[in-house]
Amino acid sequence: MTQCLLVGAGGFLGAAARYLVMQTPLSIGAFPVKTLLINFVGALIVGILTEMTGEYPPLSSNRMFFLEMGFCGGFTAFSAFGLETVMLFENGRSNTAYLYIALSVGLCLAGVVMGRAFIKSVKG
């Protein structure tokens, strides 16, 4: 139960931080620079945390439940994707890593397209 509360508290702070970044006037035309920045910073934080602590998933310390799964997860799920992909490469599983990259990007894009299409069809 404690771990769930730590993840929730970290997630709240991460989501609030994401909201605040999204409110900044930073823009480069139509390019989603704020989301790209959030994803990069989240991945950078998770890289720093895991390298500093030597703790990789599955997590065991309350600090990592709060920071990695909670804060970084609330800030961006892309940080988990980045860590998992790097771990696959480091473990010599390059083919799996490339497949994971392709499926993650492809399926997420397809999910957005399908979700939008579904709602458009329901709306008429």
N, C-alpha and C positions, 0 to 999 in steps of 0.2 A: 504494500500500500504506500509506503514511504516513497518508493521509486516512482510510482505513478504520480504522486503529488509533485515530486521534483521535476519530472518531465512536463507536467502541466504548468508549473510555475515558470520553468524555462521557456516553454512554448509560448506562454502569454507574453513574456518579455521579448522573445524573438519576433512574434507577430506584430507587437507594438512597434518594435524597431523597424520592421519592414514597412509598416504604415507610415512612419515618420520619414523614412527615406523616399517613399513614393510621393510625399507631399512637397519635396524640394523642387525648385524650378529648373533643375538640371534637365536639359534635353538636347538632342541632336536630330532635329527634324522628326520623322516618324519612327526612327530607330529606337527600340525599347532599351535605352541606355541604363535607366534606373534598375530595371529587372536584371539586366546583364551584370551590373555592378553588384547588386544584392547577391546574385548567384556566385559571382567570383569571390566576394568578401566572405560569404558563408563557407565556401569551399576552402578558402585560405584559413579561416578560423579553425575548421575541423582538421585541416592538415597540421596546423600549429599545435592544436590540442593533442592529437594522437601522437605526434612525434615527440612532444614534450613529456607526455605521460607514458608512452609506450603501450597505451591501452587502446586496443582495437576491438570492434564488435566481435563477440558479444561483450557488452560492457559489464563491469563489476563494481565500479565505485560510484557513489552518489554524486560526486563532482561531475563525472562524465554523463550520468543520466541527465543532470540539470543542464550542462553546457552543450554537449554534443547532440544528444537526442532531443532535448527540450529546446534550448535557445536556437541552435543551428537548424533544427528541424522546423521550428516555428518561423524562423527567418527565411529559410529556403530548404526544400527537400533536395535540391540539386547538390547540396554539400554531401549528403549521404551517397548519392550517385557517383560523385567524384571520388570519394574515399573508396567505395566498393570497386570502382573501375581500376584505380591505382593498385589496390590490393590484388586484384586478378592479374595485372601485369607483373607485379612484384613476385607473385607466386608462380610465374611461368605459364600462366593460362591466357596467353595473348588472344587465341582464337575465341575463347569465351568472353574476354573483355571486348573485343570488336563486335561480337554478336550482341552483347549487352548494350553497347553504345548504340548500335543500329536499332535494336528493338526499343530501347528507352526513348530515343528521339522519335522514331517512326510511330510507335504506339501512342506516345503522348500527343503528337500532332494529330494522328488519326482520331484519338479520343476527343480532342477539342472539336475537330470537324464533325464527327459523328454526333456529339452532344448538341452542337449548334443546329445540325440538320434535324435532329429529333425534335428540339423545341420549336423550330420553324414549322415542322410538319404538324405538331400539335396545335400551334397557334393558327395554322391555316394560312 
